[in-house]
Amino acid sequence: MGKTKRQVVVFGATGEIGGRIAKGCVEAGHKVVGISRGTNKRSIPDVAGVEMLYGDRSDEGLRDALTWCQSAGLL
């Protein structure tokens, strides 16, 4: 029996650590939505396979859009 795939949200997905976590989740076969405030001054990591949304955790509309999430990481 295979592993159960999850629907994962990673806040900070365009940062160095969040980008690694998001990429690892995609490589493991999970559906990943990355959240970014869009204020990065550094280069953005490769987020291929990650559906990106922009906003922050206090944005009520963003929270409502993520009610399907099974796992979340906040960095």
Biotite code that builds the C-alpha atoms (Angstrom):
import biotite.structure as struc

atoms = struc.array([
    struc.Atom([0.000, 0.000, 0.000], chain_id="A", res_id=1, res_name="MET", atom_name="CA", element="C"),
    struc.Atom([1.390, 3.442, -0.966], chain_id="A", res_id=2, res_name="GLY", atom_name="CA", element="C"),
    struc.Atom([1.653, 6.514, 1.165], chain_id="A", res_id=3, res_name="LYS", atom_name="CA", element="C"),
    struc.Atom([-1.348, 8.812, 1.360], chain_id="A", res_id=4, res_name="THR", atom_name="CA", element="C"),
    struc.Atom([-0.770, 12.020, -0.587], chain_id="A", res_id=5, res_name="LYS", atom_name="CA", element="C"),
    struc.Atom([-1.679, 15.230, 1.221], chain_id="A", res_id=6, res_name="ARG", atom_name="CA", element="C"),
    struc.Atom([-2.798, 18.715, 0.307], chain_id="A", res_id=7, res_name="GLN", atom_name="CA", element="C"),
    struc.Atom([-0.140, 20.953, 1.832], chain_id="A", res_id=8, res_name="VAL", atom_name="CA", element="C"),
    struc.Atom([0.172, 24.710, 2.330], chain_id="A", res_id=9, res_name="VAL", atom_name="CA", element="C"),
    struc.Atom([3.603, 26.216, 2.918], chain_id="A", res_id=10, res_name="VAL", atom_name="CA", element="C"),
    struc.Atom([3.695, 29.806, 4.142], chain_id="A", res_id=11, res_name="PHE", atom_name="CA", element="C"),
    struc.Atom([7.039, 31.338, 3.173], chain_id="A", res_id=12, res_name="GLY", atom_name="CA", element="C"),
    struc.Atom([7.397, 29.111, 0.105], chain_id="A", res_id=13, res_name="ALA", atom_name="CA", element="C"),
    struc.Atom([9.560, 31.636, -1.766], chain_id="A", res_id=14, res_name="THR", atom_name="CA", element="C"),
    struc.Atom([12.073, 31.830, 1.071], chain_id="A", res_id=15, res_name="GLY", atom_name="CA", element="C"),
    struc.Atom([15.137, 29.634, 1.336], chain_id="A", res_id=16, res_name="GLU", atom_name="CA", element="C"),
    struc.Atom([13.786, 27.153, 3.885], chain_id="A", res_id=17, res_name="ILE", atom_name="CA", element="C"),
    struc.Atom([10.127, 27.268, 2.832], chain_id="A", res_id=18, res_name="GLY", atom_name="CA", element="C"),
    struc.Atom([11.177, 26.751, -0.778], chain_id="A", res_id=19, res_name="GLY", atom_name="CA", element="C"),
    struc.Atom([13.058, 23.599, 0.171], chain_id="A", res_id=20, res_name="ARG", atom_name="CA", element="C"),
    struc.Atom([10.094, 22.288, 2.132], chain_id="A", res_id=21, res_name="ILE", atom_name="CA", element="C"),
    struc.Atom([7.670, 23.053, -0.713], chain_id="A", res_id=22, res_name="ALA", atom_name="CA", element="C"),
    struc.Atom([9.947, 21.403, -3.275], chain_id="A", res_id=23, res_name="LYS", atom_name="CA", element="C"),
    struc.Atom([10.348, 18.320, -1.075], chain_id="A", res_id=24, res_name="GLY", atom_name="CA", element="C"),
    struc.Atom([6.585, 18.015, -0.705], chain_id="A", res_id=25, res_name="CYS", atom_name="CA", element="C"),
    struc.Atom([6.118, 18.249, -4.489], chain_id="A", res_id=26, res_name="VAL", atom_name="CA", element="C"),
    struc.Atom([8.819, 15.629, -5.034], chain_id="A", res_id=27, res_name="GLU", atom_name="CA", element="C"),
    struc.Atom([6.983, 13.365, -2.563], chain_id="A", res_id=28, res_name="ALA", atom_name="CA", element="C"),
    struc.Atom([3.873, 13.687, -4.742], chain_id="A", res_id=29, res_name="GLY", atom_name="CA", element="C"),
    struc.Atom([1.805, 16.007, -2.570], chain_id="A", res_id=30, res_name="HIS", atom_name="CA", element="C"),
    struc.Atom([-0.356, 18.860, -3.892], chain_id="A", res_id=31, res_name="LYS", atom_name="CA", element="C"),
    struc.Atom([1.393, 22.005, -2.657], chain_id="A", res_id=32, res_name="VAL", atom_name="CA", element="C"),
    struc.Atom([0.150, 25.574, -2.431], chain_id="A", res_id=33, res_name="VAL", atom_name="CA", element="C"),
    struc.Atom([2.831, 28.094, -1.527], chain_id="A", res_id=34, res_name="GLY", atom_name="CA", element="C"),
    struc.Atom([2.012, 31.389, 0.154], chain_id="A", res_id=35, res_name="ILE", atom_name="CA", element="C"),
    struc.Atom([4.239, 34.436, -0.209], chain_id="A", res_id=36, res_name="SER", atom_name="CA", element="C"),
    struc.Atom([3.852, 38.046, 0.850], chain_id="A", res_id=37, res_name="ARG", atom_name="CA", element="C"),
    struc.Atom([5.703, 38.864, -2.364], chain_id="A", res_id=38, res_name="GLY", atom_name="CA", element="C"),
    struc.Atom([8.297, 41.028, -0.594], chain_id="A", res_id=39, res_name="THR", atom_name="CA", element="C"),
    struc.Atom([11.413, 38.937, -1.249], chain_id="A", res_id=40, res_name="ASN", atom_name="CA", element="C"),
    struc.Atom([14.548, 40.878, -2.072], chain_id="A", res_id=41, res_name="LYS", atom_name="CA", element="C"),
    struc.Atom([16.566, 37.689, -2.542], chain_id="A", res_id=42, res_name="ARG", atom_name="CA", element="C"),
    struc.Atom([16.385, 35.334, -5.477], chain_id="A", res_id=43, res_name="SER", atom_name="CA", element="C"),
    struc.Atom([13.329, 33.097, -5.351], chain_id="A", res_id=44, res_name="ILE", atom_name="CA", element="C"),
    struc.Atom([13.937, 29.337, -5.232], chain_id="A", res_id=45, res_name="PRO", atom_name="CA", element="C"),
    struc.Atom([12.568, 27.026, -7.909], chain_id="A", res_id=46, res_name="ASP", atom_name="CA", element="C"),
    struc.Atom([8.881, 26.574, -7.075], chain_id="A", res_id=47, res_name="VAL", atom_name="CA", element="C"),
    struc.Atom([8.016, 24.384, -10.071], chain_id="A", res_id=48, res_name="ALA", atom_name="CA", element="C"),
    struc.Atom([4.975, 22.284, -9.234], chain_id="A", res_id=49, res_name="GLY", atom_name="CA", element="C"),
    struc.Atom([3.864, 24.640, -6.456], chain_id="A", res_id=50, res_name="VAL", atom_name="CA", element="C"),
    struc.Atom([0.670, 26.637, -6.932], chain_id="A", res_id=51, res_name="GLU", atom_name="CA", element="C"),
    struc.Atom([1.591, 30.103, -5.628], chain_id="A", res_id=52, res_name="MET", atom_name="CA", element="C"),
    struc.Atom([-0.751, 32.531, -3.856], chain_id="A", res_id=53, res_name="LEU", atom_name="CA", element="C"),
    struc.Atom([0.240, 35.940, -2.561], chain_id="A", res_id=54, res_name="TYR", atom_name="CA", element="C"),
    struc.Atom([-0.942, 37.447, 0.718], chain_id="A", res_id=55, res_name="GLY", atom_name="CA", element="C"),
    struc.Atom([-0.364, 36.679, 4.370], chain_id="A", res_id=56, res_name="ASP", atom_name="CA", element="C"),
    struc.Atom([-1.897, 34.565, 7.103], chain_id="A", res_id=57, res_name="ARG", atom_name="CA", element="C"),
    struc.Atom([-4.087, 37.421, 8.368], chain_id="A", res_id=58, res_name="SER", atom_name="CA", element="C"),
    struc.Atom([-5.823, 37.771, 4.982], chain_id="A", res_id=59, res_name="ASP", atom_name="CA", element="C"),
    struc.Atom([-9.323, 36.404, 5.603], chain_id="A", res_id=60, res_name="GLU", atom_name="CA", element="C"),
    struc.Atom([-9.975, 35.667, 1.920], chain_id="A", res_id=61, res_name="GLY", atom_name="CA", element="C"),
    struc.Atom([-6.766, 33.676, 1.707], chain_id="A", res_id=62, res_name="LEU", atom_name="CA", element="C"),
    struc.Atom([-7.662, 31.668, 4.814], chain_id="A", res_id=63, res_name="ARG", atom_name="CA", element="C"),
    struc.Atom([-11.105, 30.908, 3.382], chain_id="A", res_id=64, res_name="ASP", atom_name="CA", element="C"),
    struc.Atom([-9.559, 29.741, 0.097], chain_id="A", res_id=65, res_name="ALA", atom_name="CA", element="C"),
    struc.Atom([-7.420, 27.193, 1.951], chain_id="A", res_id=66, res_name="LEU", atom_name="CA", element="C"),
    struc.Atom([-10.117, 25.325, 3.859], chain_id="A", res_id=67, res_name="THR", atom_name="CA", element="C"),
    struc.Atom([-9.194, 22.122, 1.943], chain_id="A", res_id=68, res_name="TRP", atom_name="CA", element="C"),
    struc.Atom([-5.675, 22.070, 3.412], chain_id="A", res_id=69, res_name="CYS", atom_name="CA", element="C"),
    struc.Atom([-4.637, 18.933, 5.295], chain_id="A", res_id=70, res_name="GLN", atom_name="CA", element="C"),
    struc.Atom([-1.177, 20.112, 6.405], chain_id="A", res_id=71, res_name="SER", atom_name="CA", element="C"),
    struc.Atom([0.426, 23.542, 6.766], chain_id="A", res_id=72, res_name="ALA", atom_name="CA", element="C"),
    struc.Atom([3.843, 24.926, 7.530], chain_id="A", res_id=73, res_name="GLY", atom_name="CA", element="C"),
    struc.Atom([4.489, 28.503, 8.613], chain_id="A", res_id=74, res_name="LEU", atom_name="CA", element="C"),
    struc.Atom([8.055, 29.812, 8.352], chain_id="A", res_id=75, res_name="LEU", atom_name="CA", element="C"),
])
